Amino acid sequence: MTMIPNAVEIKDLRRTFKTKAVKSKKELVTALDGADLEIKEGELFGLLGPNGAGKTTIIKILATLLFPTSGKAEVLGYDVMKDAYQIRKNINMVSGGETSGYGILTVNENLWMFSQFYGIPGKIAKKRIKRLLRVMDLEKKADAKVRTLSTGERQKANMIRGFMTDPKLIFLDEPTLGLDVNASRLIRDFIKDWMRSKTGRTVLLTTHYMMEADELCDRVAIIDQGKILACDTPANLKRLVTKESTLKLEIRKVQDISAFQNIKGVKRFTYDHNITAGITKLNFILDDEAIVADIVAEVPKSGSKIVSVEKSEPTLEDVFVTLVGRGLHEN
């Protein structure tokens, strides 16, 4: 079996800062406290944590914008302390809410300027800019001044700038922050399509949106106070949380509900007849999720039909609160 190489490897990574002097004293703040992490090539990897947890510090170290205090960090096989130039040739970064470029220049002019900073040959740069403007639904704004763009349009332009180099590894630091539903969906779809279009590409994503991490990420790490608390697939992380699964069925009204009362694996069962709507609502709390199929199979036997099905299970947010002890936006 072929081993997939690591795109990112950090071991016992530490970073401390000295605060500004207050009454002639400087306090030492620990941003990273012995973090360990491996990200495989080709992974879309999520990093979740509250503000001040260490997410941005990790990204800055991996992007060679900040030196670690101690420990080891490698990106694409290169040491962040010794091989910054090699790393920078192969990565890029997009942050949510950033304003890239110059407001007096048009979108096209800004993107062309960045393409030359990156050293992309002219013909290739023009083709990539044209294609990405189309993919990002920004063609009509190509000749608009950047200062006239909406928040969502500016972020689309930032995404084009970041992906224009076709990096092997890209850091996305809250790329959909503050965007509307349509702009967020377009960016998520673009990220997924970009990952699928070529093997070996890697994304490190930070986000405050749990549903986004669940939808996009192959694996997720949860960080708090500079320490990695857990790292696994979203599905496996959810299994860490002990939470009752519920199943709610709305079916055409039936008189006899006895068939649903003694199904093995049901912890609790309640029902409610809505005479006006002609519907019976069935509520199950499950000991065993495998019995959902058995419950559904009883509906036609009772002479009824399913109107709606709703099933609840642990979420990434439940995992986060369990591990961190508070919600993502709580201090």
FIDRENZA-619566 format. One line per field, with one value per residue (C-alpha): x, y, z; residue in one letter. Coordinates in Angstrom, 3 decimals. Layout:
% FIDRENZA-619566
xx: [X ...]
yy: [Y ...]
zz: [Z ...]
type: [A ...]
END
This chain:
% FIDRENZA-619566
xx: [0.000 1.417 1.869 0.431 3.050 2.301 1.577 1.912 3.649 4.013 5.480 5.468 4.969 5.126 4.796 4.883 4.508 5.456 2.675 3.293 4.686 2.064 3.557 7.014 6.092 5.726 3.597 4.316 1.324 1.256 -0.424 0.650 1.388 2.949 0.636 1.003 -0.666 -0.312 -2.184 -1.931 -1.446 -4.839 -6.761 -9.252 -8.444 -10.399 -9.081 -11.767 -11.341 -12.591 -10.949 -7.456 -7.181 -4.064 -5.544 -4.139 -0.788 -0.477 -1.306 1.171 3.930 3.134 3.001 6.468 5.108 5.997 8.741 7.827 9.390 10.229 9.168 9.119 6.972 7.278 5.252 5.430 8.573 10.308 11.277 9.552 12.697 15.185 13.232 10.855 11.538 10.724 7.529 6.333 6.660 4.113 1.495 -0.999 -3.412 -6.842 -8.374 -11.983 -12.614 -9.237 -8.917 -6.301 -4.891 -5.632 -9.119 -8.349 -7.490 -10.064 -10.528 -8.685 -5.826 -5.411 -5.413 -2.917 -0.694 -0.708 -0.042 3.150 4.154 3.786 5.854 3.126 3.870 1.601 -0.359 -0.997 -2.000 -4.560 -6.134 -6.345 -7.800 -10.448 -11.405 -11.541 -13.587 -16.120 -16.095 -16.498 -19.326 -17.321 -16.940 -19.295 -17.170 -13.831 -13.541 -15.048 -12.868 -12.164 -13.392 -16.890 -17.266 -19.545 -18.105 -18.973 -17.489 -14.261 -13.953 -14.501 -11.676 -9.506 -10.257 -9.206 -5.985 -5.262 -6.006 -4.467 -1.049 -2.498 -0.813 -0.055 -1.302 -3.628 -4.556 -8.145 -8.667 -12.451 -12.976 -16.773 -16.781 -19.665 -20.815 -24.401 -25.728 -25.194 -21.607 -20.743 -22.196 -20.317 -17.019 -17.620 -18.497 -15.386 -13.162 -14.635 -14.276 -10.685 -9.771 -11.378 -9.772 -6.203 -4.738 -2.336 -3.843 -4.289 -6.434 -6.123 -9.391 -10.337 -13.984 -16.480 -19.273 -19.630 -21.877 -19.220 -16.542 -18.864 -19.686 -16.176 -13.570 -12.073 -10.745 -11.084 -8.865 -10.255 -7.830 -8.160 -5.597 -2.870 -3.468 -5.003 -7.832 -9.052 -8.436 -10.505 -13.165 -16.350 -18.283 -15.834 -15.699 -19.486 -19.252 -17.328 -20.511 -23.098 -26.361 -29.712 -30.713 -34.305 -36.532 -39.703 -42.203 -45.349 -47.659 -51.209 -53.484 -53.820 -56.017 -53.781 -50.244 -49.506 -47.039 -44.710 -44.852 -42.732 -39.934 -36.639 -34.067 -36.582 -35.904 -39.044 -42.032 -44.767 -47.384 -49.925 -52.965 -53.615 -57.256 -57.597 -54.587 -55.255 -51.737 -50.220 -46.898 -44.598 -41.607 -38.896 -35.836 -33.433 -31.023 -29.844 -29.793 -29.820 -33.526 -34.594 -35.228 -37.400 -39.506 -39.987 -40.954 -43.848 -45.535 -47.012 -47.918 -50.107 -51.900 -50.394 -47.908 -44.979 -45.499 -42.143 -39.070 -36.714 -33.731 -31.392 -27.901 -24.836 -23.272 -19.748 -20.945 -21.922 -18.402 -16.863 -18.842 -18.059 -14.302 -13.845 -16.524 -18.156 -19.585 -17.427 -18.399 -18.356 -15.471]
yy: [0.000 3.384 5.859 9.311 11.959 14.728 18.180 19.591 18.143 19.915 18.429 19.985 23.400 26.299 30.020 32.625 36.390 39.146 41.654 45.369 46.764 47.578 49.439 48.372 44.669 42.428 39.321 36.151 34.875 31.316 31.099 27.518 25.011 21.864 21.384 18.197 17.820 15.940 16.832 14.457 15.619 15.824 16.505 19.260 19.765 21.906 23.700 24.751 26.783 29.877 33.266 33.241 29.444 29.452 28.854 31.954 31.510 28.017 29.330 32.199 29.798 27.371 30.253 31.372 34.692 33.907 31.850 29.286 29.657 25.950 22.686 21.517 22.559 21.268 22.243 20.030 18.484 21.830 23.245 26.562 27.944 26.947 26.679 29.643 30.421 26.886 26.865 30.239 29.086 26.349 27.907 30.742 32.190 33.831 35.388 36.407 40.136 41.106 43.877 42.871 45.262 48.878 50.372 52.732 49.781 47.580 43.925 42.910 45.313 44.102 40.446 41.127 42.992 40.050 37.573 39.483 39.623 35.834 35.529 33.870 34.157 36.697 34.333 31.858 34.651 36.094 32.680 31.891 35.292 35.005 31.466 32.249 35.414 33.247 30.505 33.079 34.831 38.057 38.634 41.622 43.291 42.767 46.458 47.833 49.620 47.383 50.099 49.841 46.108 44.614 42.474 39.273 40.508 41.551 38.119 36.445 38.579 37.531 33.883 34.368 36.021 33.128 30.304 32.019 30.531 26.995 26.304 22.846 23.986 26.882 28.312 29.556 31.545 31.978 32.530 32.923 35.266 37.731 36.579 35.962 32.480 32.595 33.872 31.332 28.459 29.520 29.633 26.237 24.674 26.192 24.765 21.278 21.448 22.696 19.784 17.263 18.628 17.580 15.075 16.174 19.586 20.379 22.902 23.993 25.700 27.610 28.496 29.581 27.803 24.229 23.190 24.414 22.286 19.284 19.697 20.346 18.694 15.215 15.629 18.267 19.268 21.147 23.523 25.520 27.400 26.388 22.638 20.202 18.548 16.118 15.279 12.930 12.794 14.761 11.477 9.961 13.136 13.082 9.587 11.060 12.770 10.843 12.279 10.643 10.225 11.087 10.168 12.077 10.753 12.386 9.815 9.757 9.413 5.883 4.552 1.710 2.679 -0.511 -1.710 1.170 0.712 -2.392 -2.028 -3.257 -0.476 2.306 3.979 6.084 6.491 9.140 10.079 12.781 12.716 15.932 15.359 18.588 17.833 14.108 13.367 11.287 12.459 9.709 10.565 8.005 8.292 5.606 3.358 1.927 3.972 0.769 0.327 3.349 1.031 -1.222 1.747 3.003 -0.520 -0.567 2.443 0.644 -2.315 0.037 1.032 4.548 6.573 8.744 12.495 13.633 12.261 14.136 12.595 14.370 13.301 14.856 17.766 19.134 21.947 19.374 17.908 21.368 22.326 18.962 19.316 23.056 23.606 26.535 27.549 28.821 32.452 32.463 34.014]
zz: [0.000 -1.076 1.748 1.085 1.955 4.397 3.026 6.548 9.593 12.907 16.077 19.540 17.957 20.385 19.980 22.728 22.535 24.884 25.410 25.302 28.522 31.139 34.106 32.911 32.902 29.879 30.126 28.186 26.172 24.836 21.431 20.657 23.405 21.963 18.954 16.871 13.489 10.198 7.002 4.054 0.479 -1.223 1.986 2.561 6.218 8.678 11.757 14.244 17.379 19.201 18.701 20.175 20.064 17.842 14.372 12.697 14.457 12.941 9.482 9.773 10.813 7.986 5.501 6.729 8.000 11.616 13.247 15.913 19.351 19.333 17.760 14.159 11.197 7.645 4.580 1.463 2.922 3.536 6.921 7.666 9.291 6.582 3.336 3.286 -0.379 -1.530 0.538 -0.753 -4.374 -3.758 -1.457 -1.342 1.201 1.269 4.378 4.894 5.040 3.583 0.990 -1.565 -4.131 -4.871 -4.882 -7.787 -10.059 -11.763 -10.869 -14.033 -13.371 -9.795 -10.807 -13.589 -11.136 -8.709 -11.538 -12.334 -8.676 -8.680 -11.875 -13.945 -17.696 -19.418 -21.693 -18.889 -16.488 -18.936 -19.543 -15.812 -14.932 -17.654 -16.604 -12.879 -13.436 -15.244 -12.591 -9.815 -11.674 -11.712 -15.472 -15.463 -12.784 -14.520 -15.469 -12.234 -9.700 -6.703 -4.330 -5.880 -5.225 -2.593 0.221 -1.631 -4.907 -3.199 -1.624 -4.994 -6.384 -3.413 -4.167 -7.792 -6.634 -4.265 -6.696 -9.734 -8.919 -8.892 -5.531 -4.219 -0.802 -0.031 3.346 3.555 6.742 7.141 3.387 3.635 6.637 6.402 2.956 1.872 1.171 -2.595 -2.423 0.299 -1.721 -4.863 -2.983 -1.328 -4.691 -6.241 -3.497 -3.974 -7.778 -7.482 -5.213 -7.573 -10.741 -9.873 -7.429 -4.731 -4.043 -0.368 1.519 5.141 6.039 9.166 9.595 12.241 10.364 11.612 8.715 6.288 7.945 7.978 4.288 3.000 5.203 4.969 8.503 11.193 14.105 17.105 18.801 22.000 24.080 21.659 21.980 19.478 21.407 18.733 15.087 12.913 10.215 10.994 11.242 13.731 15.811 16.135 17.580 20.518 21.655 23.616 22.441 21.872 18.245 17.454 14.551 13.729 11.212 9.899 8.326 7.064 10.068 11.445 14.230 15.341 16.343 18.270 15.616 16.540 20.302 20.747 18.216 19.657 19.967 20.646 23.981 24.027 21.703 21.621 19.064 18.325 16.050 14.118 13.211 11.191 8.987 8.871 10.052 12.842 14.255 15.542 17.746 18.522 20.754 19.593 21.425 18.114 14.894 12.832 13.568 11.481 8.535 10.729 11.850 8.301 7.180 9.673 8.041 4.981 7.218 9.244 6.049 5.995 3.967 5.042 4.697 6.133 7.916 10.241 11.985 14.384 15.392 17.038 15.136 14.954 17.173 19.830 19.577 19.833 22.938 24.552 23.998 24.449 27.078 25.309 21.952 19.113 19.619 23.431 25.344]
type: [M T M I P N A V E I K D L R R T F K T K A V K S K K E L V T A L D G A D L E I K E G E L F G L L G P N G A G K T T I I K I L A T L L F P T S G K A E V L G Y D V M K D A Y Q I R K N I N M V S G G E T S G Y G I L T V N E N L W M F S Q F Y G I P G K I A K K R I K R L L R V M D L E K K A D A K V R T L S T G E R Q K A N M I R G F M T D P K L I F L D E P T L G L D V N A S R L I R D F I K D W M R S K T G R T V L L T T H Y M M E A D E L C D R V A I I D Q G K I L A C D T P A N L K R L V T K E S T L K L E I R K V Q D I S A F Q N I K G V K R F T Y D H N I T A G I T K L N F I L D D E A I V A D I V A E V P K S G S K I V S V E K S E P T L E D V F V T L V G R G L H E N]
END
